[in-house]
Amino acid sequence: MELNLKQMITENRNKNTMNIDLLDTLEMVKVINDEDKKVALAVEKELENIAKAIDKISYAFLNGGRLIYI
C-alpha cells in the first residue's frame, strides 16, 4: 500500500503558521492557541461518529478483542 502524503490534510503546511518562526514568543503562543481552538470545534462536529466508534471498540473489548491504532 502506497500513501500519497501530499493528499493528506494533516501533512500539509498550515498557512496560518507559515511565519511562526518570525513572531515574538507571545504572538507565537497566541497563534498556536488559535489553531488549537479549532480542534474542539472539529471534534464537536464528529461527536456522533466518535460515540459510535467507542461503542464498537467497547463491544470488541468485552468480547476478547483489542484495539490497534497507529
Distance bins in CASP14 RR format, pairs under 12 A and 6 or more apart:
PFRMAT RR
TARGET T0000
AUTHOR 0000-0000-0000
RMODE 2
METHOD distances of the structure
MODEL  1
3 10 0 0 0 0 0 1 0 0 0 0 0
3 11 0 0 0 0 1 0 0 0 0 0 0
3 70 0 0 0 0 0 1 0 0 0 0 0
4 11 0 0 0 0 1 0 0 0 0 0 0
4 12 0 0 0 0 0 1 0 0 0 0 0
5 11 1 0 1 0 0 0 0 0 0 0 0
5 12 0 0 0 0 1 0 0 0 0 0 0
5 13 0 0 0 0 0 1 0 0 0 0 0
6 12 1 0 0 1 0 0 0 0 0 0 0
6 13 0 0 0 0 0 1 0 0 0 0 0
9 42 0 0 0 0 0 1 0 0 0 0 0
10 39 0 0 0 0 0 1 0 0 0 0 0
10 42 0 0 0 0 0 1 0 0 0 0 0
12 18 0 0 0 0 0 1 0 0 0 0 0
13 19 0 0 0 0 0 1 0 0 0 0 0
13 20 0 0 0 0 0 1 0 0 0 0 0
14 20 0 0 0 0 1 0 0 0 0 0 0
14 31 0 0 0 0 1 0 0 0 0 0 0
14 32 0 0 0 0 0 1 0 0 0 0 0
14 34 0 0 0 0 0 1 0 0 0 0 0
14 35 1 0 0 1 0 0 0 0 0 0 0
14 36 0 0 0 0 0 1 0 0 0 0 0
14 38 0 0 0 0 0 1 0 0 0 0 0
15 31 0 0 0 0 0 1 0 0 0 0 0
15 35 0 0 0 0 0 1 0 0 0 0 0
16 23 0 0 0 0 0 1 0 0 0 0 0
16 28 0 0 0 0 0 1 0 0 0 0 0
16 30 0 0 0 0 0 1 0 0 0 0 0
16 31 1 0 0 1 0 0 0 0 0 0 0
16 32 0 0 0 0 1 0 0 0 0 0 0
16 33 0 0 0 0 0 1 0 0 0 0 0
16 34 1 0 0 1 0 0 0 0 0 0 0
16 35 1 0 0 1 0 0 0 0 0 0 0
16 36 0 0 0 0 0 1 0 0 0 0 0
16 37 0 0 0 0 0 1 0 0 0 0 0
16 38 0 0 0 0 1 0 0 0 0 0 0
17 23 0 0 0 0 1 0 0 0 0 0 0
17 27 0 0 0 0 0 1 0 0 0 0 0
17 28 0 0 0 0 1 0 0 0 0 0 0
17 29 0 0 0 0 0 1 0 0 0 0 0
17 30 0 0 0 0 0 1 0 0 0 0 0
17 31 1 0 1 0 0 0 0 0 0 0 0
17 32 1 0 0 1 0 0 0 0 0 0 0
17 33 0 0 0 0 0 1 0 0 0 0 0
17 34 0 0 0 0 1 0 0 0 0 0 0
17 35 1 0 0 1 0 0 0 0 0 0 0
17 36 0 0 0 0 0 1 0 0 0 0 0
17 38 0 0 0 0 0 1 0 0 0 0 0
18 31 0 0 0 0 0 1 0 0 0 0 0
18 35 0 0 0 0 0 1 0 0 0 0 0
19 27 0 0 0 0 0 1 0 0 0 0 0
19 28 0 0 0 0 0 1 0 0 0 0 0
19 31 0 0 0 0 1 0 0 0 0 0 0
20 27 0 0 0 0 1 0 0 0 0 0 0
20 28 1 0 1 0 0 0 0 0 0 0 0
20 29 0 0 0 0 1 0 0 0 0 0 0
20 30 0 0 0 0 0 1 0 0 0 0 0
20 31 1 0 1 0 0 0 0 0 0 0 0
20 32 1 0 0 1 0 0 0 0 0 0 0
20 34 0 0 0 0 0 1 0 0 0 0 0
20 35 0 0 0 0 1 0 0 0 0 0 0
21 27 0 0 0 0 0 1 0 0 0 0 0
21 28 0 0 0 0 1 0 0 0 0 0 0
21 31 0 0 0 0 0 1 0 0 0 0 0
22 28 0 0 0 0 1 0 0 0 0 0 0
22 31 0 0 0 0 0 1 0 0 0 0 0
23 29 0 0 0 0 1 0 0 0 0 0 0
23 30 0 0 0 0 1 0 0 0 0 0 0
23 31 1 0 0 1 0 0 0 0 0 0 0
23 32 0 0 0 0 1 0 0 0 0 0 0
24 30 0 0 0 0 1 0 0 0 0 0 0
24 31 0 0 0 0 0 1 0 0 0 0 0
25 31 0 0 0 0 0 1 0 0 0 0 0
25 32 0 0 0 0 0 1 0 0 0 0 0
26 32 0 0 0 0 0 1 0 0 0 0 0
26 33 0 0 0 0 0 1 0 0 0 0 0
27 33 0 0 0 0 0 1 0 0 0 0 0
27 34 0 0 0 0 0 1 0 0 0 0 0
28 34 0 0 0 0 0 1 0 0 0 0 0
28 35 0 0 0 0 0 1 0 0 0 0 0
29 35 0 0 0 0 0 1 0 0 0 0 0
29 36 0 0 0 0 1 0 0 0 0 0 0
30 36 0 0 0 0 0 1 0 0 0 0 0
30 37 0 0 0 0 0 1 0 0 0 0 0
31 37 0 0 0 0 0 1 0 0 0 0 0
31 38 0 0 0 0 0 1 0 0 0 0 0
32 38 0 0 0 0 0 1 0 0 0 0 0
32 39 0 0 0 0 0 1 0 0 0 0 0
33 39 0 0 0 0 0 1 0 0 0 0 0
33 40 0 0 0 0 0 1 0 0 0 0 0
34 41 0 0 0 0 0 1 0 0 0 0 0
35 41 0 0 0 0 0 1 0 0 0 0 0
35 42 0 0 0 0 0 1 0 0 0 0 0
36 42 0 0 0 0 0 1 0 0 0 0 0
36 43 0 0 0 0 0 1 0 0 0 0 0
37 43 0 0 0 0 0 1 0 0 0 0 0
37 44 0 0 0 0 0 1 0 0 0 0 0
38 44 0 0 0 0 0 1 0 0 0 0 0
38 45 0 0 0 0 0 1 0 0 0 0 0
39 45 0 0 0 0 0 1 0 0 0 0 0
39 46 0 0 0 0 0 1 0 0 0 0 0
40 46 0 0 0 0 0 1 0 0 0 0 0
40 47 0 0 0 0 0 1 0 0 0 0 0
41 47 0 0 0 0 0 1 0 0 0 0 0
42 49 0 0 0 0 0 1 0 0 0 0 0
42 50 0 0 0 0 0 1 0 0 0 0 0
43 49 0 0 0 0 0 1 0 0 0 0 0
43 50 1 0 0 1 0 0 0 0 0 0 0
43 51 0 0 0 0 0 1 0 0 0 0 0
44 50 0 0 0 0 1 0 0 0 0 0 0
46 52 0 0 0 0 1 0 0 0 0 0 0
46 53 0 0 0 0 1 0 0 0 0 0 0
46 54 0 0 0 0 0 1 0 0 0 0 0
47 53 0 0 0 0 0 1 0 0 0 0 0
47 54 0 0 0 0 0 1 0 0 0 0 0
48 54 0 0 0 0 0 1 0 0 0 0 0
48 55 0 0 0 0 0 1 0 0 0 0 0
49 55 0 0 0 0 0 1 0 0 0 0 0
49 56 0 0 0 0 0 1 0 0 0 0 0
50 56 0 0 0 0 0 1 0 0 0 0 0
50 57 0 0 0 0 0 1 0 0 0 0 0
51 57 0 0 0 0 0 1 0 0 0 0 0
51 58 0 0 0 0 0 1 0 0 0 0 0
52 58 0 0 0 0 0 1 0 0 0 0 0
52 59 0 0 0 0 0 1 0 0 0 0 0
53 59 0 0 0 0 0 1 0 0 0 0 0
53 60 0 0 0 0 0 1 0 0 0 0 0
53 67 0 0 0 0 1 0 0 0 0 0 0
53 69 0 0 0 0 0 1 0 0 0 0 0
54 60 0 0 0 0 0 1 0 0 0 0 0
54 61 0 0 0 0 0 1 0 0 0 0 0
54 67 0 0 0 0 0 1 0 0 0 0 0
55 61 0 0 0 0 0 1 0 0 0 0 0
55 62 0 0 0 0 0 1 0 0 0 0 0
56 62 0 0 0 0 0 1 0 0 0 0 0
56 63 0 0 0 0 0 1 0 0 0 0 0
56 65 0 0 0 0 0 1 0 0 0 0 0
56 67 0 0 0 0 1 0 0 0 0 0 0
57 63 0 0 0 0 0 1 0 0 0 0 0
57 64 0 0 0 0 0 1 0 0 0 0 0
57 65 0 0 0 0 1 0 0 0 0 0 0
57 66 0 0 0 0 1 0 0 0 0 0 0
57 67 1 0 1 0 0 0 0 0 0 0 0
57 68 0 0 0 0 0 1 0 0 0 0 0
57 69 0 0 0 0 1 0 0 0 0 0 0
58 64 0 0 0 0 0 1 0 0 0 0 0
58 65 0 0 0 0 0 1 0 0 0 0 0
58 67 0 0 0 0 1 0 0 0 0 0 0
59 65 0 0 0 0 1 0 0 0 0 0 0
59 67 0 0 0 0 0 1 0 0 0 0 0
60 66 1 0 0 1 0 0 0 0 0 0 0
60 67 1 0 0 1 0 0 0 0 0 0 0
60 68 0 0 0 0 0 1 0 0 0 0 0
61 67 1 0 0 1 0 0 0 0 0 0 0
END
